């Protein structure tokens, strides 16, 4: 197998693992662990109508209280990645279960990501979450007729 092909396969797997590790950190309520997967001057847009979070330090400040009051359980899959040397873009799909304000919630959507290779390995430069739905489980996402 040519070295170029082996490097591409290695890069693809490292980027897929980055998305899985992010989901793992969310499950574990590890705000610092989430932030460590990003470059220092990252941007995270949680897609909830607020302003994007800029930088790792800000991410920890936002995620810590969010994790204290919510139980988020993301499942990521169907990862599509476009490599371009030491950078890449990708889309990863999300199924989300959560408990928020005493309510069971269900959601789905996708992340649009930009990745960069760093001395520590691949990291997120930015993530933008687009939710197709995020609703109380007992209400569902289909409009009532």
DSSP file (Angstrom, degrees, kcal/mol; ACC not computed):
  #  RESIDUE AA STRUCTURE BP1 BP2  ACC     N-H-->O    O-->H-N    N-H-->O    O-->H-N    TCO  KAPPA ALPHA  PHI   PSI    X-CA   Y-CA   Z-CA
    1    1 A X              0   0    0      0, 0.0     5,-0.0     0, 0.0     0, 0.0   0.000 360.0 360.0 360.0 128.5    0.0    0.0    0.0
    2    2 A X     >  -     0   0    0      1,-0.1     4,-2.1     4,-0.0     3,-0.3  -0.263 360.0-119.7 -60.8 148.4    1.5    3.4   -0.9
    3    3 A X  H  > S+     0   0    0      1,-0.2     4,-2.6     2,-0.2     5,-0.2   0.858 112.9  58.4 -56.6 -37.6    2.5    5.6    2.0
    4    4 A X  H  > S+     0   0    0      1,-0.2     4,-2.2     2,-0.2    -1,-0.2   0.916 107.2  46.0 -60.2 -45.1    0.1    8.3    0.7
    5    5 A X  H  > S+     0   0    0     -3,-0.3     4,-2.4     2,-0.2    -1,-0.2   0.908 112.0  50.9 -65.4 -42.8   -2.9    5.9    1.0
    6    6 A X  H  X S+     0   0    0     -4,-2.1     4,-2.4     1,-0.2    -2,-0.2   0.904 110.1  50.3 -61.3 -41.8   -1.8    4.7    4.4
    7    7 A X  H  X S+     0   0    0     -4,-2.6     4,-2.7     2,-0.2    -2,-0.2   0.906 109.8  50.6 -63.5 -42.1   -1.6    8.4    5.6
    8    8 A X  H  X S+     0   0    0     -4,-2.2     4,-2.7     2,-0.2    -2,-0.2   0.927 111.3  47.4 -61.6 -44.9   -5.0    9.2    4.2
    9    9 A X  H  X S+     0   0    0     -4,-2.4     4,-2.2     1,-0.2    -2,-0.2   0.904 112.8  49.5 -62.8 -41.1   -6.5    6.2    6.0
   10   10 A X  H  X S+     0   0    0     -4,-2.4     4,-2.2     2,-0.2    -2,-0.2   0.915 112.1  48.2 -63.3 -43.8   -4.8    7.1    9.2
   11   11 A X  H  X S+     0   0    0     -4,-2.7     4,-2.3     2,-0.2     5,-0.2   0.921 110.3  51.4 -63.7 -44.8   -6.0   10.7    9.0
   12   12 A X  H  X S+     0   0    0     -4,-2.7     4,-2.4     1,-0.2    -1,-0.2   0.922 112.0  46.4 -58.7 -45.2   -9.6    9.6    8.3
   13   13 A X  H  X S+     0   0    0     -4,-2.2     4,-2.4     1,-0.2    -1,-0.2   0.888 110.7  52.6 -67.0 -38.5   -9.6    7.4   11.3
   14   14 A X  H  X S+     0   0    0     -4,-2.2     4,-1.6     2,-0.2    -1,-0.2   0.894 111.4  46.9 -64.0 -39.3   -8.1   10.0   13.6
   15   15 A X  H  X S+     0   0    0     -4,-2.3     4,-1.7     2,-0.2    -2,-0.2   0.909 111.4  50.4 -70.1 -41.9  -10.7   12.5   12.5
   16   16 A X  H  X S+     0   0    0     -4,-2.4     4,-1.9     1,-0.2    -2,-0.2   0.909 110.0  51.7 -59.3 -40.8  -13.5   10.0   13.1
   17   17 A X  H  X S+     0   0    0     -4,-2.4     4,-3.0     1,-0.2    -1,-0.2   0.849 102.6  59.7 -65.8 -33.6  -12.1    9.3   16.5
   18   18 A X  H  X S+     0   0    0     -4,-1.6     4,-2.1     2,-0.2    -1,-0.2   0.933 106.9  45.7 -58.7 -47.2  -12.1   13.0   17.3
   19   19 A X  H  X S+     0   0    0     -4,-1.7     4,-2.0     1,-0.2    -1,-0.2   0.889 113.8  49.3 -64.2 -39.6  -15.9   13.2   16.8
   20   20 A X  H  X S+     0   0    0     -4,-1.9     4,-2.4     2,-0.2    -2,-0.2   0.906 110.3  50.5 -66.2 -41.0  -16.3   10.0   18.9
   21   21 A X  H  X S+     0   0    0     -4,-3.0     4,-2.7     2,-0.2    -2,-0.2   0.881 107.6  53.9 -65.3 -37.6  -14.2   11.4   21.7
   22   22 A X  H  X S+     0   0    0     -4,-2.1     4,-2.2    -5,-0.2    -1,-0.2   0.954 110.1  46.7 -59.8 -49.2  -16.2   14.6   21.7
   23   23 A X  H  X S+     0   0    0     -4,-2.0     4,-2.5     1,-0.2    51,-0.3   0.902 111.6  52.5 -59.6 -40.8  -19.4   12.6   22.1
   24   24 A X  H  X S+     0   0    0     -4,-2.4     4,-2.2     1,-0.2    -1,-0.2   0.924 108.3  49.9 -60.8 -45.4  -17.7   10.6   24.9
   25   25 A X  H  <>S+     0   0    0     -4,-2.7     5,-2.8     2,-0.2     4,-0.4   0.879 109.7  51.4 -62.6 -37.5  -16.6   13.8   26.7
   26   26 A X  H ><5S+     0   0    0     -4,-2.2     3,-1.3     3,-0.2    46,-0.3   0.941 109.8  49.3 -64.1 -46.2  -20.2   15.1   26.5
   27   27 A X  H 3<5S+     0   0    0     -4,-2.5    -2,-0.2     1,-0.3    -1,-0.2   0.889 114.0  46.5 -56.6 -39.6  -21.6   11.8   27.9
   28   28 A X  T 3<5S-     0   0    0     -4,-2.2    -1,-0.3    -5,-0.2    -2,-0.2   0.460 110.1-123.9 -84.3  -1.6  -19.0   12.1   30.7
   29   29 A X  T < 5 +     0   0    0     -3,-1.3     2,-1.0    -4,-0.4    -3,-0.2   0.881  56.8 154.8  59.6  40.4  -19.8   15.8   31.4
   30   30 A X     >< +     0   0    0     -5,-2.8     4,-2.1     1,-0.2    -1,-0.2  -0.763  17.0 172.9-103.8  85.8  -16.1   16.6   30.8
   31   31 A X  H  > S+     0   0    0     -2,-1.0     4,-2.4     1,-0.2    -1,-0.2   0.901  81.1  49.2 -62.6 -42.8  -16.0   20.2   29.7
   32   32 A X  H  > S+     0   0    0      1,-0.2     4,-2.0     2,-0.2    -1,-0.2   0.882 109.6  52.8 -65.4 -37.4  -12.2   20.4   29.8
   33   33 A X  H  > S+     0   0    0      2,-0.2     4,-0.5     1,-0.2    -1,-0.2   0.897 109.1  49.3 -64.3 -40.5  -12.0   17.2   27.8
   34   34 A X  H >< S+     0   0    0     -4,-2.1     3,-1.5     1,-0.2    -2,-0.2   0.951 111.6  48.8 -60.5 -49.4  -14.3   18.6   25.1
   35   35 A X  H >< S+     0   0    0     -4,-2.4     3,-1.8     1,-0.3    -2,-0.2   0.835 101.6  63.3 -62.4 -33.9  -12.3   21.8   24.9
   36   36 A X  H 3< S+     0   0    0     -4,-2.0    -1,-0.3     1,-0.3    -2,-0.2   0.674  93.2  64.4 -66.5 -16.4   -9.0   19.9   24.6
   37   37 A X  T << S+     0   0    0     -3,-1.5    87,-2.7    -4,-0.5    -1,-0.3   0.464  98.1  69.8 -84.2  -1.5  -10.2   18.5   21.3
   38   38 A X  E <  S-a  124   0A   0     -3,-1.8    87,-0.2    85,-0.3     2,-0.1  -0.744  89.9-104.1-112.4 158.1  -10.3   22.0   19.7
   39   39 A X  E >   -     0   0A   0     85,-2.5     3,-1.4    -2,-0.3    16,-0.1  -0.422  44.4-101.9 -72.9 162.1   -7.5   24.4   18.7
   40   40 A X  E 3  S+     0   0A   0      1,-0.3    16,-1.6    15,-0.1    17,-0.2   0.884 120.1  41.1 -55.9 -45.7   -7.1   27.3   21.1
   41   41 A X  E 3  S+     0   0A   0     14,-0.2    -1,-0.3    15,-0.1    -2,-0.1  -0.175  90.3 148.8 -99.0  41.8   -8.9   29.9   19.0
   42   42 A X  E <   -     0   0A   0     -3,-1.4    13,-2.3    -2,-0.2     2,-0.4  -0.052  40.1-138.0 -68.9 170.1  -11.7   27.5   18.0
   43   43 A X  E     -aB 126  54A   0     82,-1.5    84,-1.9    11,-0.2     2,-0.5  -0.995  15.2-173.9-133.3 129.3  -15.3   28.4   17.2
   44   44 A X  E     -aB 127  53A   0      9,-2.8     9,-3.5    -2,-0.4     2,-0.7  -0.978   3.1-171.5-124.9 117.8  -18.3   26.3   18.4
   45   45 A X  E     -a  128   0A   0     82,-2.9    84,-3.1    -2,-0.5     7,-0.1  -0.922   5.0-168.1-110.1 107.1  -21.8   27.1   17.2
   46   46 A X        -     0   0    0     -2,-0.7    -1,-0.1     5,-0.2    82,-0.1   0.460  33.5-129.1 -77.9  -0.3  -24.3   25.0   19.2
   47   47 A X  S    S+     0   0    0      3,-0.2    84,-0.3     1,-0.1    -1,-0.1   0.705  73.6 119.7  67.6  20.8  -27.1   26.0   16.8
   48   48 A X  S    S-     0   0    0      3,-0.1    -1,-0.1    82,-0.1     3,-0.1   0.128  94.1 -92.4-105.7  20.3  -29.5   27.1   19.4
   49   49 A X  S    S+     0   0    0      1,-0.3     2,-0.1     0, 0.0     3,-0.1   0.358  93.2 112.3  89.7  -7.0  -29.8   30.7   18.3
   50   50 A X  S    S-     0   0    0      1,-0.1    -1,-0.3     3,-0.0     2,-0.2  -0.268  77.2 -80.7 -88.6-178.9  -27.0   32.0   20.5
   51   51 A X        -     0   0    0      1,-0.1    -5,-0.2    -3,-0.1    -1,-0.1  -0.535  54.2 -96.2 -79.8 149.1  -23.7   33.4   19.5
   52   52 A X        -     0   0    0     -2,-0.2     2,-0.5    -7,-0.1    -7,-0.3  -0.268  35.9-114.9 -61.5 151.4  -20.9   31.0   18.8
   53   53 A X  E     -B   44   0A   0     -9,-3.5    -9,-2.8    -3,-0.1     2,-0.5  -0.777  29.8-156.1 -86.6 129.5  -18.4   30.2   21.5
   54   54 A X  E     +B   43   0A   0     -2,-0.5     4,-0.4   -11,-0.2   -11,-0.2  -0.947  52.2   5.0-114.1 119.1  -14.9   31.4   20.7
   55   55 A X  S  > S-     0   0    0    -13,-2.3     4,-1.8    -2,-0.5   -14,-0.2   0.197  79.2 -91.3  93.3 151.1  -11.9   29.8   22.3
   56   56 A X  H  > S+     0   0    0    -16,-1.6     4,-2.3     1,-0.2     5,-0.2   0.892 121.0  55.0 -62.1 -42.9  -11.3   26.8   24.6
   57   57 A X  H  > S+     0   0    0    -17,-0.2     4,-1.9     1,-0.2    -1,-0.2   0.922 109.6  46.7 -60.9 -44.4  -11.5   28.8   27.8
   58   58 A X  H  > S+     0   0    0     -4,-0.4     4,-2.0     1,-0.2    -1,-0.2   0.871 108.3  57.6 -64.0 -36.5  -15.0   30.2   26.8
   59   59 A X  H  X S+     0   0    0     -4,-1.8     4,-3.3     1,-0.2     5,-0.3   0.930 106.4  47.7 -60.9 -45.6  -16.0   26.6   25.9
   60   60 A X  H  X S+     0   0    0     -4,-2.3     4,-2.3     1,-0.2    -1,-0.2   0.910 110.6  52.8 -61.8 -41.4  -15.3   25.3   29.4
   61   61 A X  H  X S+     0   0    0     -4,-1.9     4,-0.7    -5,-0.2    -1,-0.2   0.849 117.1  38.0 -63.9 -35.0  -17.1   28.3   30.9
   62   62 A X  H  X S+     0   0    0     -4,-2.0     4,-1.3     2,-0.1    -2,-0.2   0.899 118.0  47.6 -81.8 -43.9  -20.3   27.5   28.8
   63   63 A X  H  X S+     0   0    0     -4,-3.3     4,-3.1    -5,-0.2     5,-0.3   0.868 100.8  65.2 -69.1 -37.2  -20.1   23.7   28.9
   64   64 A X  H  X S+     0   0    0     -4,-2.3     4,-1.6    -5,-0.3    -1,-0.2   0.938 109.0  36.2 -56.6 -54.2  -19.5   23.3   32.7
   65   65 A X  H  X S+     0   0    0     -4,-0.7     4,-1.6    -5,-0.2    -1,-0.2   0.855 115.5  56.7 -69.1 -30.1  -22.9   24.8   33.8
   66   66 A X  H  X S+     0   0    0     -4,-1.3     4,-1.1     1,-0.2    -2,-0.2   0.933 109.1  45.7 -61.8 -44.8  -24.7   23.2   30.8
   67   67 A X  H  < S+     0   0    0     -4,-3.1    -1,-0.2     1,-0.2    -2,-0.2   0.818 108.9  57.3 -67.8 -30.6  -23.4   19.8   31.9
   68   68 A X  H  < S+     0   0    0     -4,-1.6    -1,-0.2    -5,-0.3    -2,-0.2   0.855 116.3  33.6 -68.7 -34.0  -24.4   20.4   35.5
   69   69 A X  H  < S+     0   0    0     -4,-1.6    32,-0.7    -3,-0.2     2,-0.3   0.501 120.0  47.5-102.3  -3.5  -28.0   21.1   34.6
   70   70 A X  E  <  -C  100   0A   0     -4,-1.1     2,-0.5    -5,-0.1    30,-0.2  -0.934  61.8-143.7-135.7 156.8  -28.5   18.7   31.7
   71   71 A X  E     -C   99   0A   0     28,-2.2    28,-1.7    -2,-0.3     2,-0.4  -0.913  26.8-173.0-120.6 101.5  -27.7   15.1   30.8
   72   72 A X  E     -C   98   0A   0     -2,-0.5     2,-0.4   -46,-0.3    26,-0.2  -0.814  10.7-175.9-101.4 132.3  -26.8   14.9   27.1
   73   73 A X  E     -C   97   0A   0     24,-3.2    24,-1.7    -2,-0.4     2,-0.2  -0.759  11.8-174.3-129.6  84.4  -26.3   11.6   25.4
   74   74 A X  E     -C   96   0A   0     -2,-0.4     2,-0.4   -51,-0.3    22,-0.2  -0.549  12.1-164.3 -84.0 145.2  -25.1   12.1   21.8
   75   75 A X  E     -C   95   0A   0     20,-2.7    20,-2.5    -2,-0.2     2,-0.3  -0.993  12.8-162.6-123.2 120.1  -24.6    9.3   19.3
   76   76 A X  E     +C   94   0A   0     -2,-0.4     2,-0.3    18,-0.2    18,-0.2  -0.812  22.3 139.6-108.7 146.7  -22.5   10.2   16.2
   77   77 A X  E     +C   93   0A   0     16,-2.0    16,-2.3    -2,-0.3    -2,-0.0  -0.949  38.5  57.1-165.4 178.0  -22.4    8.4   12.9
   78   78 A X  E     -     0   0A   0     -2,-0.3     2,-0.4     1,-0.2    -1,-0.1   0.895  66.6-168.8  51.9  50.6  -22.4    8.5    9.1
   79   79 A X  E     -     0   0A   0     13,-0.2     2,-0.5    -3,-0.1    13,-0.2  -0.577  10.2-168.6 -78.6 123.7  -19.2   10.6    9.1
   80   80 A X  E     -C   91   0A   0     11,-3.0    11,-2.4    -2,-0.4     2,-0.4  -0.963  10.4-175.8-113.9 125.7  -18.3   12.2    5.7
   81   81 A X  E     -C   90   0A   0     -2,-0.5     2,-0.5     9,-0.2     9,-0.2  -0.968  19.4-162.1-130.3 137.5  -14.8   13.7    5.5
   82   82 A X  E     -C   89   0A   0      7,-3.0     7,-1.9    -2,-0.4     2,-0.2  -0.961  19.6-151.8-116.7 110.7  -12.9   15.6    2.8
   83   83 A X  E     +C   88   0A   0     -2,-0.5     5,-0.2     5,-0.2     3,-0.1  -0.560  20.3 173.8 -82.7 145.4   -9.1   15.7    3.4
   84   84 A X  E >   -C   87   0A   0      3,-2.6     3,-1.1     1,-0.3     2,-0.4  -0.521  59.0 -81.4-148.5  73.9   -7.0   18.5    2.1
   85   85 A X  T 3  S-     0   0    0      1,-0.2    -1,-0.3    -2,-0.0     0, 0.0  -0.510 113.3  -1.9  67.9-118.9   -3.4   18.1    3.4
   86   86 A X  T 3  S+     0   0    0     -2,-0.4    31,-2.8    -3,-0.1     2,-0.3   0.218 133.0  54.7 -92.7  15.0   -3.2   19.3    7.0
   87   87 A X  E <   +CD  84 116A   0     -3,-1.1    -3,-2.6    29,-0.2     2,-0.3  -0.922  61.0 175.9-137.5 166.1   -6.8   20.5    7.1
   88   88 A X  E     -CD  83 115A   0     27,-1.8    27,-2.9    -2,-0.3     2,-0.3  -0.979  18.1-142.7-161.4 161.8  -10.1   18.8    6.4
   89   89 A X  E     +CD  82 114A   0     -7,-1.9    -7,-3.0    -2,-0.3     2,-0.3  -0.913  26.5 167.5-126.3 158.6  -13.9   19.4    6.4
   90   90 A X  E     -CD  81 113A   0     23,-2.0    23,-3.2    -2,-0.3     2,-0.4  -0.997  30.4-138.1-164.5 163.6  -16.6   17.0    7.4
   91   91 A X  E     -CD  80 112A   0    -11,-2.4   -11,-3.0    -2,-0.3     2,-0.4  -0.999  19.7-175.4-126.8 132.1  -20.2   16.3    8.3
   92   92 A X  E     - D   0 111A   0     19,-1.8    19,-2.9    -2,-0.4   -14,-0.2  -0.998  20.4-131.6-130.3 132.6  -21.1   14.0   11.1
   93   93 A X  E     -CD  77 110A   0    -16,-2.3   -16,-2.0    -2,-0.4     2,-0.4  -0.509  20.0-151.4 -88.6 152.8  -24.7   13.1   11.9
   94   94 A X  E     -CD  76 109A   0     15,-2.8    15,-2.0   -18,-0.2     2,-0.4  -0.976  19.3-172.6-131.8 130.6  -26.1   13.2   15.4
   95   95 A X  E     -CD  75 108A   0    -20,-2.5   -20,-2.7    -2,-0.4     2,-0.5  -0.990  26.6-163.4-111.4 132.6  -28.9   11.4   17.3
   96   96 A X  E     -CD  74 107A   0     11,-2.8    11,-2.6    -2,-0.4     2,-0.4  -0.967  19.5-177.9-128.3 128.4  -29.4   13.0   20.7
   97   97 A X  E     +CD  73 106A   0    -24,-1.7   -24,-3.2    -2,-0.5     2,-0.3  -0.925  22.9 164.2-112.5 146.1  -31.1   11.9   23.8
   98   98 A X  E     -CD  72 105A   0      7,-1.8     7,-3.3    -2,-0.4     2,-0.5  -0.995  37.9-140.2-157.5 157.9  -31.2   14.3   26.8
   99   99 A X  E     +CD  71 104A   0    -28,-1.7   -28,-2.2    -2,-0.3     2,-0.4  -0.991  32.7 169.1-119.9 119.2  -32.7   15.1   30.1
  100  100 A X  E >   -CD  70 103A   0      3,-2.4     3,-2.1    -2,-0.5   -30,-0.1  -0.992  66.4 -13.0-136.0 127.0  -33.3   18.9   30.4
  101  101 A X  T 3  S-     0   0    0    -32,-0.7    -1,-0.1    -2,-0.4     3,-0.1   0.871 129.2 -53.5  51.6  40.6  -35.3   20.6   33.1
  102  102 A X  T 3  S+     0   0    0      1,-0.2     2,-0.4    -3,-0.0    -1,-0.3   0.537 114.3 117.9  75.9   7.2  -36.8   17.2   34.1
  103  103 A X  E <   -D  100   0A   0     -3,-2.1    -3,-2.4    34,-0.0     2,-0.5  -0.877  65.8-127.1-110.7 139.4  -37.9   16.4   30.6
  104  104 A X  E     -D   99   0A   0     -2,-0.4    33,-3.1    -5,-0.2    34,-0.4  -0.726  36.7-168.5 -78.0 127.0  -36.8   13.5   28.4
  105  105 A X  E     -DE  98 136A   0     -7,-3.3    -7,-1.8    -2,-0.5     2,-0.4  -0.846  13.9-165.4-119.9 153.6  -35.7   15.1   25.0
  106  106 A X  E     +DE  97 135A   0     29,-2.7    29,-2.5    -2,-0.3     2,-0.3  -0.998  16.8 161.4-138.1 142.1  -34.9   13.6   21.6
  107  107 A X  E     -DE  96 134A   0    -11,-2.6   -11,-2.8    -2,-0.4     2,-0.3  -0.965  18.7-164.1-151.9 166.9  -33.2   15.2   18.7
  108  108 A X  E     +DE  95 133A   0     25,-2.0    24,-2.8    -2,-0.3    25,-1.6  -0.981  29.6 113.4-150.7 157.6  -31.3   14.7   15.5
  109  109 A X  E     -DE  94 131A   0    -15,-2.0   -15,-2.8    -2,-0.3     2,-0.3  -0.950  46.8 -95.4 173.6-154.6  -29.1   16.8   13.3
  110  110 A X  E     -DE  93 130A   0     20,-2.3    20,-2.8    -2,-0.3     2,-0.4  -0.994  15.4-129.2-153.0 156.0  -25.6   17.1   12.0
  111  111 A X  E     -DE  92 129A   0    -19,-2.9   -19,-1.8    -2,-0.3     2,-0.6  -0.897  11.5-152.7-103.0 136.4  -22.3   18.9   12.7
  112  112 A X  E     -DE  91 128A   0     16,-2.4    16,-1.7    -2,-0.4     2,-0.3  -0.968  30.5-171.3-103.4 119.8  -20.4   20.7   10.0
  113  113 A X  E     -DE  90 127A   0    -23,-3.2   -23,-2.0    -2,-0.6     2,-0.4  -0.802  27.9-159.1-118.2 151.2  -16.8   20.6   11.0
  114  114 A X  E     -DE  89 126A   0     12,-2.2    11,-3.4    -2,-0.3    12,-1.6  -0.998  22.2-167.8-121.6 133.7  -13.4   22.0   10.1
  115  115 A X  E     -DE  88 124A   0    -27,-2.9   -27,-1.8    -2,-0.4     2,-0.3  -0.872   7.9-167.4-121.3 151.2  -10.4   20.1   11.3
  116  116 A X  E     -DE  87 123A   0      7,-2.4     7,-2.4    -2,-0.3     2,-0.5  -0.996  24.7-121.3-137.0 145.3   -6.6   20.9   11.4
  117  117 A X  E     + E   0 122A   0    -31,-2.8     5,-0.2    -2,-0.3     2,-0.2  -0.727  39.2 176.3 -81.8 129.2   -3.6   18.8   12.0
  118  118 A X  E >   - E   0 121A   0      3,-1.8     3,-1.5    -2,-0.5   -79,-0.0  -0.690  49.7 -93.2-122.1 177.1   -1.6   20.0   15.0
  119  119 A X  T 3  S+     0   0    0      1,-0.3     3,-0.1    -2,-0.2    -2,-0.0   0.781 129.5  50.5 -61.8 -25.9    1.4   18.8   16.9
  120  120 A X  T 3  S-     0   0    0      1,-0.4    -1,-0.3     0, 0.0     2,-0.2   0.431 124.9 -98.2 -90.5  -0.6   -1.0   17.0   19.2
  121  121 A X  E <  S- E   0 118A   0     -3,-1.5    -3,-1.8     2,-0.0    -1,-0.4  -0.682  71.7 -13.5 112.7-170.4   -2.9   15.4   16.3
  122  122 A X  E     + E   0 117A   0     -5,-0.2     2,-0.3    -2,-0.2    -5,-0.2  -0.417  66.2 176.9 -68.7 139.6   -6.1   16.4   14.5
  123  123 A X  E     - E   0 116A   0     -7,-2.4    -7,-2.4    -2,-0.1     2,-0.3  -0.949  34.4 -99.2-138.4 157.9   -8.3   19.0   16.3
  124  124 A X  E     -aE  38 115A   0    -87,-2.7   -85,-2.5    -2,-0.3    -9,-0.3  -0.632  25.7-177.5 -73.7 133.0  -11.5   20.8   15.6
  125  125 A X  E    S-     0   0A   0    -11,-3.4   -82,-1.5     1,-0.4     2,-0.3   0.745  75.8  -9.2 -91.1 -38.6  -11.0   24.3   14.3
  126  126 A X  E     -aE  43 114A   0    -12,-1.6   -12,-2.2   -84,-0.2    -1,-0.4  -0.992  56.5-164.6-155.6 154.9  -14.8   24.8   14.3
  127  127 A X  E     -aE  44 113A   0    -84,-1.9   -82,-2.9    -2,-0.3     2,-0.4  -0.995   3.4-169.1-137.6 138.7  -18.1   23.0   14.7
  128  128 A X  E     -aE  45 112A   0    -16,-1.7   -16,-2.4    -2,-0.3     2,-0.5  -0.973  12.3-152.5-129.7 118.4  -21.5   24.1   13.7
  129  129 A X  E     - E   0 111A   0    -84,-3.1     2,-0.5    -2,-0.4   -18,-0.2  -0.769   9.2-171.6 -92.2 129.0  -24.5   22.1   15.0
  130  130 A X  E     - E   0 110A   0    -20,-2.8   -20,-2.3    -2,-0.5     2,-0.5  -0.978  10.9-156.4-117.8 115.8  -27.7   22.1   12.9
  131  131 A X  E     - E   0 109A   0     -2,-0.5   -22,-0.3   -84,-0.3     3,-0.2  -0.801  14.4-167.6 -94.2 129.0  -30.6   20.4   14.7
  132  132 A X  E    S-     0   0A   0    -24,-2.8     2,-0.3    -2,-0.5   -23,-0.2   0.874  80.6 -12.8 -76.9 -40.9  -33.4   19.0   12.6
  133  133 A X  E     + E   0 108A   0    -25,-1.6   -25,-2.0    -3,-0.1    -1,-0.4  -0.979  52.2 178.8-155.3 153.2  -35.4   18.6   15.7
  134  134 A X  E     + E   0 107A   0     -2,-0.3     2,-0.3   -27,-0.2   -27,-0.2  -0.718  34.8 145.5-154.3  98.7  -34.9   18.7   19.5
  135  135 A X  E     - E   0 106A   0    -29,-2.5   -29,-2.7    -2,-0.2     2,-0.1  -0.861  56.2 -77.3-137.4 160.7  -38.2   18.1   21.3
  136  136 A X  E >>  - E   0 105A   0     -2,-0.3     4,-2.0   -31,-0.2     3,-1.4  -0.426  43.2-128.5 -59.5 136.2  -39.7   16.5   24.4
  137  137 A X  T 34 S+     0   0    0    -33,-3.1    -1,-0.1     1,-0.3   -32,-0.1   0.871 106.6  55.4 -57.0 -40.8  -39.9   12.8   23.8
  138  138 A X  T 34 S+     0   0    0    -34,-0.4    -1,-0.3     1,-0.2   -33,-0.1   0.665 111.6  44.8 -71.9 -13.8  -43.6   12.6   24.8
  139  139 A X  T <4 S-     0   0    0     -3,-1.4    -1,-0.2     1,-0.0    -2,-0.2   0.780  95.1-161.3 -94.3 -33.0  -44.5   15.2   22.1
  140  140 A X     <  -     0   0    0     -4,-2.0    -4,-0.1     1,-0.2    -6,-0.1  -0.075  30.6 -89.1  73.2 178.9  -42.4   13.8   19.3
  141  141 A X  S    S+     0   0    0     -6,-0.1     2,-0.5    -4,-0.1    -1,-0.2   0.401  93.2  97.0-110.7   0.2  -41.3   15.7   16.2
  142  142 A X  S    S-     0   0    0     -3,-0.2     3,-0.1     1,-0.0     0, 0.0  -0.810  80.2-115.7 -92.4 126.4  -44.2   15.1   13.9
  143  143 A X        -     0   0    0     -2,-0.5     2,-0.2     1,-0.1    -2,-0.1  -0.296  33.2-108.0 -59.5 141.7  -46.8   17.9   13.9
  144  144 A X              0   0    0      1,-0.1    -1,-0.1     0, 0.0     0, 0.0  -0.500 360.0 360.0 -71.4 137.9  -50.2   16.9   15.2
  145  145 A X              0   0    0     -2,-0.2    -1,-0.1    -3,-0.1    -2,-0.1   0.458 360.0 360.0 -80.5 360.0  -52.9   16.6   12.5
